[in-house]
Amino acid sequence: MARAYASAVIPVEVEKVWTFARDFDNLPAWHPAIVSSHIEDGSVADAVGCVRSLTMTDGGVVRERLLRLDDPARCYTYCFVESPFAVRRYESTIRFTPITETGHTFAEWWADFDADAAVEPELLTTFGQDVFATGLKALRSTLDTLAA
């Protein structure tokens, strides 16, 4: 099993970050690789079990199921229902923790997945850098813009 991981410091208090990022259907508002999102079957974005359908900038579609939404821990976990990636058993978590010394937020995003050894290094880069690190950087930038 592989783990792709990225983290960032967001210079905004954790409750503001969580309020903005906890919406499972809000990824297009801050992630540059996501063009659109919708929650399937008329469900709501904070209902565990709901499925979001994401359209990426390259036209690919990813469907993800919300497995856990934990407001006290400021995190949510989801899995792939359908994706163009050659993975098995993909499960990802995004979490926000307060940095008490500065009042900022420590953001973490990771995924555990199984993949064939030949494609695992590429997928680690795709998820860790292209999706998670890029997304956290864009989230920081979006929140900076909203605060200005």
C-alpha positions in Angstrom: 0.0 0.0 0.0 1.2 3.5 -0.9 0.6 6.8 0.8 0.7 10.1 -1.1 0.9 13.1 1.2 1.1 16.9 1.2 0.9 19.5 3.9 0.8 23.3 4.0 0.5 26.2 6.4 -2.4 28.5 5.7 -2.2 31.9 7.4 -5.9 31.9 8.3 -7.5 30.7 11.5 -8.6 27.0 11.4 -12.4 27.6 11.8 -12.4 29.9 8.7 -10.5 27.4 6.7 -12.7 24.5 7.8 -15.9 26.4 7.2 -14.8 27.1 3.6 -13.2 23.7 2.8 -15.6 21.3 4.6 -18.2 21.5 1.8 -17.7 18.3 -0.1 -19.1 19.9 -3.3 -17.0 23.1 -3.1 -13.7 21.8 -4.7 -14.1 23.8 -7.9 -14.1 27.0 -5.9 -10.5 26.5 -4.9 -8.8 23.6 -6.7 -7.5 24.6 -10.2 -7.7 21.1 -11.6 -11.5 20.8 -11.0 -13.9 22.5 -13.4 -17.2 21.4 -11.8 -18.7 19.2 -9.1 -22.2 18.0 -8.3 -23.6 15.8 -5.6 -25.5 12.9 -7.2 -29.0 11.7 -6.5 -30.2 14.9 -4.9 -28.2 14.3 -1.7 -26.5 17.0 0.3 -22.8 17.6 0.5 -22.5 16.9 4.2 -24.3 13.6 4.1 -22.0 10.7 4.8 -22.4 8.3 1.8 -23.1 11.0 -0.7 -21.3 10.8 -4.1 -19.7 13.8 -5.8 -19.0 13.8 -9.5 -16.0 15.9 -10.4 -15.0 17.1 -13.9 -11.3 17.8 -14.3 -9.7 20.3 -16.6 -8.6 17.5 -18.9 -12.3 16.4 -19.2 -11.8 13.3 -17.0 -14.5 12.5 -14.4 -13.9 11.3 -10.9 -16.7 10.1 -8.6 -16.0 10.0 -4.9 -18.0 8.9 -1.9 -17.9 10.7 1.4 -17.0 8.2 4.0 -16.5 10.4 7.1 -17.2 14.1 7.9 -15.8 15.0 11.3 -16.4 18.6 12.4 -14.6 18.4 15.8 -11.5 16.9 14.1 -12.0 19.3 11.0 -11.5 16.5 8.5 -13.3 14.4 5.9 -12.4 11.1 4.3 -13.6 9.9 0.9 -12.9 7.0 -1.6 -13.1 6.6 -5.3 -16.2 5.2 -6.7 -14.9 5.7 -10.3 -11.7 7.3 -11.6 -9.3 7.2 -14.5 -6.5 6.3 -12.2 -5.1 2.8 -12.1 -5.6 2.3 -8.3 -7.4 -0.1 -6.1 -8.8 0.7 -2.7 -8.1 4.4 -2.8 -9.1 6.3 0.4 -8.2 10.0 1.0 -8.4 12.4 4.0 -8.1 16.1 4.2 -7.6 17.6 7.7 -7.1 21.0 9.2 -5.4 21.6 12.6 -4.8 24.9 14.5 -1.3 26.1 14.9 -1.7 27.6 18.4 1.4 29.7 18.4 0.4 31.7 15.3 -3.3 31.3 14.9 -2.7 29.8 11.5 -3.8 26.4 10.1 -1.8 23.3 9.4 -3.4 21.5 6.4 -2.8 17.9 5.5 -4.1 15.9 2.6 -3.2 12.3 2.0 -4.4 9.1 0.3 -3.7 5.5 0.9 -4.1 3.3 -2.2 -3.0 0.1 -3.9 -1.5 0.1 -7.4 0.8 -2.0 -9.5 4.5 -1.4 -8.7 5.1 -0.1 -12.3 2.7 2.9 -11.9 3.0 3.6 -8.1 5.8 6.2 -8.4 3.8 8.2 -11.0 0.6 8.0 -8.9 2.5 9.2 -5.8 3.5 12.3 -7.7 0.1 12.7 -9.3 -1.8 12.6 -6.0 0.9 14.1 -3.7 2.0 16.9 -5.8 -0.4 17.5 -8.7 -3.6 17.1 -6.6 -2.9 17.6 -2.9 0.1 20.1 -2.8 -1.4 22.1 -5.7 -4.8 22.0 -4.1 -3.5 23.2 -0.7 -1.5 26.0 -2.3 -4.6 27.1 -4.3 -6.8 26.9 -1.1 -4.3 29.2 0.7 -4.4 31.6 -2.2 -8.2 31.5 -2.4 -8.6 32.2 1.3 -6.0 35.1 1.0 -8.1 36.6 -1.8 -11.3 36.2 0.1 -9.8 37.9 3.2 -8.5 40.9 1.3 
